[in-house]
Amino acid sequence: MAETVTIARPYAEAVFALADKGGSLAQWSDTLGQLALVAHAPEMSQLYGNPKVTSAQFVDLFSSAGAMPAEGNALLQMLAENRRLEALPAIRDLFDQLKAEREGAIDATIESAFPLEGGELDALVADLERRFKRKIRPQVSVDKELIGGARISVGDQVIDGTVRGKLYSMNAGLMGS
């Protein structure tokens, strides 16, 4: 995994610099998202290692994913010639991280024992934004194993407000006595 990130980083930084200069961060984010979906398709893994598939054929295949800035074709051509198309999902992820940093946003993974209803998610996000002093982009999932409450991961910080987590802490405290 680290090798793919190492390969992807210079591409992501170059695309980010180009998009930032041109004021097209959102457009490039969408484009990289579409390209990453194509790159990650199960059928593609058979093509990556096939020496009979030319870089021009790869470019044509990826170009059919949708509208792309003119520089997008140049990126595809470069990635295809260097046999780096498999790195597109990592390029997209790194680009989105750079974009989030520029926008002062951070991703938060919210695992809840039950679906968050009404304004619960909005209130939770507002609390997190006050705490972290950044815009929060929530990714919410339901995990019934938590019993109750929620576990929130923001960057490298974890806030465990779950019943399961509290029971674990209580058990650890009792066992240590």
C-alpha positions as CSV (number, residue, x, y, z in Angstrom):
1,M,0.0,0.0,0.0
2,A,2.8,2.4,0.9
3,E,4.3,1.9,-2.5
4,T,1.1,3.0,-4.3
5,V,0.9,6.1,-2.1
6,T,4.5,6.9,-2.9
7,I,3.8,6.6,-6.6
8,A,0.6,8.6,-6.4
9,R,1.8,11.5,-4.3
10,P,3.7,13.4,-7.0
11,Y,0.8,13.0,-9.5
12,A,-1.7,14.2,-6.9
13,E,0.4,17.2,-5.9
14,A,0.9,18.2,-9.5
15,V,-2.8,17.9,-10.3
16,F,-3.7,19.8,-7.2
17,A,-1.3,22.6,-8.1
18,L,-2.7,22.8,-11.6
19,A,-6.3,22.7,-10.3
20,D,-5.7,25.2,-7.6
21,K,-4.0,27.6,-10.0
22,G,-6.9,27.2,-12.5
23,G,-9.6,27.5,-9.8
24,S,-11.0,24.1,-10.7
25,L,-10.5,22.0,-7.5
26,A,-14.1,20.8,-7.5
27,Q,-14.1,19.8,-11.2
28,W,-10.8,17.9,-10.8
29,S,-12.1,16.2,-7.6
30,D,-15.1,14.9,-9.6
31,T,-12.9,13.9,-12.6
32,L,-10.5,12.0,-10.4
33,G,-13.4,10.3,-8.7
34,Q,-14.8,9.1,-12.0
35,L,-11.3,7.9,-13.1
36,A,-10.7,6.2,-9.8
37,L,-14.0,4.3,-10.2
38,V,-12.9,3.0,-13.6
39,A,-9.4,2.2,-12.4
40,H,-10.8,0.2,-9.4
41,A,-13.3,-1.8,-11.5
42,P,-12.6,-5.6,-11.2
43,E,-12.3,-6.0,-15.0
44,M,-9.4,-3.5,-15.1
45,S,-7.1,-5.7,-13.1
46,Q,-6.9,-8.1,-16.0
47,L,-5.9,-5.3,-18.4
48,Y,-3.2,-3.6,-16.3
49,G,-0.8,-6.5,-16.7
50,N,-1.6,-7.2,-20.3
51,P,1.2,-6.0,-22.6
52,K,-1.0,-6.1,-25.6
53,V,-3.2,-3.2,-24.3
54,T,-1.6,0.0,-25.5
55,S,-1.4,3.3,-23.6
56,A,-3.7,4.8,-26.3
57,Q,-6.3,2.1,-25.7
58,F,-6.1,2.8,-21.9
59,V,-6.6,6.5,-22.5
60,D,-9.6,5.9,-24.8
61,L,-11.1,3.5,-22.2
62,F,-10.7,6.0,-19.3
63,S,-11.8,9.0,-21.4
64,S,-15.1,7.3,-21.9
65,A,-15.7,7.8,-18.1
66,G,-17.1,11.3,-18.7
67,A,-16.3,14.9,-19.2
68,M,-12.7,15.8,-18.4
69,P,-10.6,18.9,-18.4
70,A,-8.1,19.0,-21.3
71,E,-5.3,18.4,-18.9
72,G,-7.1,15.2,-17.8
73,N,-6.2,13.5,-21.1
74,A,-2.5,14.5,-20.6
75,L,-2.6,13.0,-17.1
76,L,-4.2,9.8,-18.5
77,Q,-1.6,9.6,-21.2
78,M,1.2,10.0,-18.7
79,L,-0.2,7.5,-16.3
80,A,-0.9,5.0,-19.2
81,E,2.6,5.4,-20.7
82,N,4.2,4.8,-17.2
83,R,1.8,2.0,-16.4
84,R,0.6,3.9,-13.3
85,L,-3.2,3.8,-14.0
86,E,-3.7,1.5,-11.0
87,A,-2.6,4.4,-8.8
88,L,-5.6,6.6,-9.7
89,P,-7.6,5.7,-6.6
90,A,-4.7,6.8,-4.4
91,I,-4.2,9.9,-6.5
92,R,-7.8,10.8,-6.0
93,D,-7.5,10.2,-2.2
94,L,-4.4,12.3,-1.9
95,F,-5.9,15.1,-4.0
96,D,-9.0,15.1,-1.9
97,Q,-6.8,15.3,1.3
98,L,-5.0,18.3,-0.2
99,K,-8.3,19.9,-1.2
100,A,-9.7,19.4,2.3
101,E,-6.6,20.9,3.9
102,R,-6.9,24.0,1.6
103,E,-10.6,24.3,2.5
104,G,-9.9,23.9,6.2
105,A,-12.0,20.7,6.3
106,I,-11.3,17.3,7.9
107,D,-13.1,14.0,7.5
108,A,-14.9,12.4,10.5
109,T,-16.0,8.8,10.6
110,I,-19.1,8.5,12.8
111,E,-20.1,5.0,13.8
112,S,-23.5,5.0,15.5
113,A,-25.4,2.1,17.1
114,F,-28.6,3.5,15.6
115,P,-29.3,5.7,12.6
116,L,-29.0,9.4,13.4
117,E,-32.3,11.0,12.9
118,G,-33.6,14.6,12.4
119,G,-31.1,17.2,13.4
120,E,-28.9,14.8,15.5
121,L,-26.2,14.6,12.8
122,D,-26.3,18.3,12.2
123,A,-25.9,19.0,16.0
124,L,-23.1,16.4,16.2
125,V,-21.3,17.9,13.3
126,A,-21.7,21.4,14.7
127,D,-20.2,20.2,18.0
128,L,-17.3,18.6,16.3
129,E,-16.6,21.7,14.2
130,R,-16.5,23.8,17.4
131,R,-14.2,21.3,19.0
132,F,-11.8,20.9,16.1
133,K,-12.2,24.4,14.8
134,R,-12.5,23.1,11.2
135,K,-15.2,22.2,8.8
136,I,-16.2,18.5,9.3
137,R,-17.1,16.2,6.5
138,P,-19.0,13.4,8.1
139,Q,-19.0,9.8,6.9
140,V,-21.8,8.0,8.9
141,S,-22.3,4.3,9.3
142,V,-24.4,2.2,11.6
143,D,-22.9,-0.6,13.7
144,K,-25.3,-2.4,15.9
145,E,-22.4,-4.1,17.8
146,L,-21.8,-0.8,19.6
147,I,-25.0,-1.4,21.6
148,G,-25.6,2.3,22.0
149,G,-23.9,5.7,21.5
150,A,-21.3,6.6,18.8
151,R,-17.6,6.3,18.1
152,I,-16.1,9.2,16.2
153,S,-12.7,9.3,14.5
154,V,-11.4,12.6,13.4
155,G,-7.8,12.4,12.1
156,D,-5.9,10.4,14.6
157,Q,-8.3,11.2,17.5
158,V,-11.0,8.8,18.5
159,I,-14.0,9.8,20.7
160,D,-15.6,6.6,22.0
161,G,-19.0,7.4,23.4
162,T,-20.4,3.9,22.9
163,V,-21.9,1.6,25.5
164,R,-19.6,-1.1,24.3
165,G,-16.6,1.1,24.9
166,K,-17.7,2.1,28.4
167,L,-18.4,-1.6,29.3
168,Y,-14.9,-2.5,28.1
169,S,-13.4,0.3,30.1
170,M,-15.3,-0.7,33.2
171,N,-14.2,-4.3,32.7
172,A,-10.6,-3.3,32.3
173,G,-10.8,-1.2,35.5
174,L,-12.3,-4.0,37.5
175,M,-9.7,-6.6,36.2
176,G,-6.9,-4.2,37.1
177,S,-8.0,-3.9,40.7
